[in-house]
Amino acid sequence: MADRLNEAMLITAKPSPNMKAAGGRLSLRGEMILGLVAAAFLMAALYFGWRAYIYQEEGDPVASAMQTFEKQNDLVVLTYRSQVVAESVIKGPMGVSVLDRRQVVIIPAMVEYRIEFSGVDPSDMVWDSQAQLLTITLPNLRTSQPNLDEAKARAFTNGLWVSRDDAQALARTNSQIAERKAVEYAKEPEILAIARNAAREAVRRNLAIPLQVAGHESARVEVRFANGN
């Protein structure tokens, strides 16, 4: 009985194969396993630290652009100011020209060019990930109703006799003429080209930061318009 007990005690006290007999130190194999485990823990710690503090997953550039547009709704890209000259005449009785009443007015006018982002949806955008190019097709620019600064208008009225009613009638007619002319000026090709270029630059500036935040620091933006310009 005592011999069996001693044998059992010897078996349980037998050192691990990864331990050296002298001093209970790890064997070469045990040291290699422990080193691999430590290296694995170190790599895992480095990976999670990189994911948490350095790595930035690239976002969807189309979604980033749409979010920016939804916040702005619309954007004034250009304010066009001009001096509009209008002239109106009230004919004299019986067609006598010497009794004509005439007024010439110079009125400062202002027209705004806007982009209405509410008319843009994701189908108007194409993202080329290889070229890092976002192409956007915008609705045509909208022009505001001309704002006539009649307080700063200069009026020149002549005629042998111009009553107050005549002067008021001439002023009303001239305001209508000036408004029509301001609209015509705002639609001139040269002015529209300037407004479109201003719109392109404004959209590029507005999307630069959102695209960088989404992880596309080298992204470029190309802006087109629905009418093909």
C-alpha positions in Angstrom: 0.0 0.0 0.0 2.8 2.4 0.9 4.7 1.5 -2.3 1.6 2.4 -4.4 1.2 5.7 -2.6 4.8 6.6 -3.2 4.4 5.7 -6.9 1.4 8.0 -7.2 3.2 10.8 -5.5 6.1 10.4 -7.9 3.7 10.5 -10.9 1.9 13.7 -9.8 5.2 15.4 -9.1 6.6 14.6 -12.6 7.5 17.9 -14.3 5.8 19.1 -17.5 7.6 18.3 -20.7 7.9 22.0 -21.3 9.8 22.5 -18.1 13.5 21.7 -17.6 14.4 19.4 -14.8 16.8 21.8 -13.2 15.2 24.7 -11.5 11.7 24.3 -13.1 12.6 26.6 -16.0 10.8 26.5 -19.4 12.2 24.3 -22.1 13.1 25.8 -25.5 9.8 24.7 -26.9 7.9 26.3 -24.0 9.8 29.6 -24.5 8.9 29.6 -28.2 5.2 29.0 -27.4 5.2 31.8 -24.8 6.9 34.1 -27.2 4.4 33.4 -30.0 1.5 34.1 -27.5 3.1 37.3 -26.4 3.6 38.4 -30.0 0.0 37.6 -30.8 -1.2 39.7 -27.9 1.1 42.6 -29.0 -0.2 42.4 -32.6 -3.8 42.4 -31.4 -3.1 45.4 -29.2 -1.5 47.3 -32.0 -4.3 46.5 -34.4 -7.1 47.6 -32.1 -5.1 50.8 -31.3 -4.7 51.5 -35.0 -8.4 51.0 -35.6 -9.4 53.2 -32.6 -7.0 56.2 -33.1 -5.5 56.1 -36.6 -7.6 54.2 -39.1 -10.5 56.1 -40.7 -12.9 54.1 -42.8 -13.8 55.8 -46.1 -17.4 57.0 -46.2 -19.8 57.2 -49.1 -19.0 60.5 -51.0 -22.4 60.6 -52.6 -24.1 60.4 -49.1 -21.7 63.0 -47.8 -22.6 65.4 -50.7 -26.3 64.8 -50.2 -26.1 65.5 -46.5 -24.3 68.8 -47.3 -26.9 69.8 -49.9 -29.8 69.0 -47.6 -28.4 71.3 -44.9 -28.1 74.2 -47.3 -31.3 73.7 -49.4 -30.2 76.5 -51.7 -27.2 78.7 -52.3 -26.7 82.2 -53.8 -23.7 81.9 -56.1 -23.7 85.3 -57.7 -25.2 88.7 -57.2 -25.4 90.7 -60.4 -25.8 94.5 -60.2 -26.5 96.7 -63.1 -27.7 100.2 -64.0 -30.8 100.0 -66.0 -31.9 102.8 -68.2 -35.7 103.1 -69.0 -37.6 105.7 -70.9 -41.4 106.3 -71.3 -43.4 108.9 -73.1 -47.0 110.3 -72.7 -48.1 111.6 -76.1 -49.5 115.1 -76.3 -53.1 115.8 -77.2 -54.0 115.4 -80.9 -50.5 113.9 -81.4 -48.8 117.3 -80.9 -45.2 116.3 -80.1 -44.4 119.6 -78.4 -46.9 118.6 -75.7 -45.3 115.2 -75.1 -44.2 114.4 -71.6 -41.1 112.3 -71.3 -39.1 110.7 -68.6 -35.8 108.9 -68.6 -34.7 107.0 -65.4 -31.5 105.3 -64.4 -32.3 102.6 -61.7 -29.8 100.4 -59.9 -30.9 96.8 -60.2 -29.8 93.5 -58.5 -30.4 89.9 -59.6 -29.4 86.8 -57.6 -28.4 83.5 -59.1 -29.2 80.4 -57.0 -28.7 76.7 -56.9 -31.7 74.9 -55.5 -30.2 71.8 -53.9 -33.7 70.4 -53.2 -33.7 69.4 -56.9 -30.6 67.2 -56.5 -30.9 63.5 -55.7 -28.3 60.7 -55.6 -29.0 59.7 -59.2 -27.5 63.1 -60.2 -24.1 62.1 -58.8 -21.5 59.6 -60.1 -18.5 58.6 -58.0 -15.4 57.2 -59.8 -13.4 55.6 -57.0 -10.4 54.9 -59.2 -10.1 58.5 -60.4 -11.4 59.9 -57.1 -13.8 62.0 -59.1 -17.3 63.0 -58.0 -19.4 64.2 -61.0 -22.6 66.2 -60.1 -25.3 67.3 -62.4 -27.1 70.3 -60.9 -30.5 71.8 -61.9 -30.2 75.0 -64.0 -29.5 78.1 -62.1 -32.5 80.1 -60.9 -32.6 83.9 -61.1 -34.5 86.0 -58.5 -36.9 88.7 -59.3 -35.0 91.9 -60.0 -34.6 94.2 -57.0 -34.9 97.8 -58.2 -33.4 100.3 -55.8 -35.8 103.1 -56.8 -34.6 105.2 -53.8 -31.3 105.7 -55.7 -32.9 106.2 -59.1 -32.1 109.3 -61.1 -35.0 110.6 -63.1 -35.0 113.2 -65.9 -38.4 114.5 -66.9 -39.2 117.1 -69.5 -42.3 118.5 -71.2 -44.1 121.9 -71.4 -46.4 120.7 -68.6 -46.0 117.6 -66.5 -48.6 117.1 -63.9 -48.1 115.0 -60.7 -50.3 112.3 -62.2 -48.2 112.3 -65.4 -45.0 112.0 -63.4 -46.4 109.1 -61.4 -47.6 107.4 -64.5 -44.2 107.8 -66.2 -42.4 106.5 -63.1 -44.7 103.4 -62.9 -44.1 102.6 -66.6 -40.3 103.1 -66.3 -40.2 100.7 -63.3 -41.9 98.0 -65.4 -39.5 98.6 -68.3 -36.5 98.6 -66.0 -37.6 95.2 -64.4 -38.0 93.6 -67.9 -34.6 94.9 -68.9 -32.9 93.7 -65.8 -34.3 90.2 -66.5 -33.0 90.4 -70.0 -29.5 91.5 -68.8 -29.4 88.6 -66.3 -30.0 86.1 -69.1 -27.2 87.3 -71.3 -24.8 84.4 -72.2 -21.8 86.2 -70.8 -23.4 86.8 -67.4 -24.8 83.3 -67.2 -21.4 81.8 -67.9 -20.0 83.8 -65.0 -22.8 82.6 -62.8 -22.2 79.0 -63.7 -18.5 79.2 -63.0 -19.3 80.8 -59.6 -21.7 77.9 -58.9 -19.0 75.3 -59.8 -16.5 76.9 -57.5 -19.1 77.3 -54.7 -20.0 73.6 -54.8 -16.4 72.5 -54.9 -15.6 74.6 -51.8 -18.7 73.4 -50.0 -17.9 69.7 -50.6 -14.2 69.9 -49.9 -14.4 69.4 -46.2 -17.2 66.8 -46.1 -15.2 64.7 -48.7 -12.1 65.0 -46.6 -14.0 63.9 -43.5 -15.3 60.9 -45.4 -11.7 59.9 -46.1 -11.4 61.1 -49.7 -8.7 63.8 -49.2 -7.7 63.8 -52.9 -11.2 63.7 -54.3 -12.1 66.1 -57.1 -15.5 67.5 -58.0 -16.8 68.1 -61.5 -20.0 70.2 -61.7 -22.4 70.1 -64.7 -25.8 71.5 -65.3 -29.0 70.0 -66.5 -29.0 72.0 -69.7 -25.6 70.5 -70.7 -23.4 73.5 -69.8 
